Amino acid sequence: MIALGSDHGGYELKQEVIHYLEEKGIEYRDFGCSSTESCDYPEYGAAAARAVASGECEKGIVICTTGIGISIAANKIKGIRCGLCSNVTAARLTRLHNDANMLAMGAGLIGRNAALDIVETFLTTEFSGEGKHVRRIAGIADIEKDR
């Protein structure tokens, strides 16, 4: 299951992602927001991230106008590795190298077609499992212990 979250700036692109997931038969849970009315991204980014961190959802996708704020919020949740991606190469590498469990996108920076290609790449690319990447992810987990 995929956790989804957005603020008002990402709402319309999130609806496109929902349509994509439904077409592919991929289950999702939408943690909000529910309109283009102004709201605050930390609430929705954190809710989606908590669902991923708890294991309720396998991966997550969060969207705001730039993707920056909502990715910062998601990354505050222990166990989350949220990659902000604006192209397919970044989406592929964030999965291959970082085993990112969440994707952030900026609806004001990328179009619908690029976003859906990014989503598909993120969801279909497996972690490489290469030793140096496993070691680096363990290093990230060690940093989390400082919280």
Buried (B, 14 or more C-beta within 10 A) or exposed (E): BBBBBBBBBBBEBBEBBBEBBEEEEBEBBBBBBEEEEEBEBBBBBBBBBBBBBEEEBBBBBBBBBBBBBBBBBBBBBEBBBBBBBBEBEBBBBBBBBBBBBBBBBBBEBBEBEBBBBBBBBBBEBEBBEEEEBEEEBEEEEEEEEEE
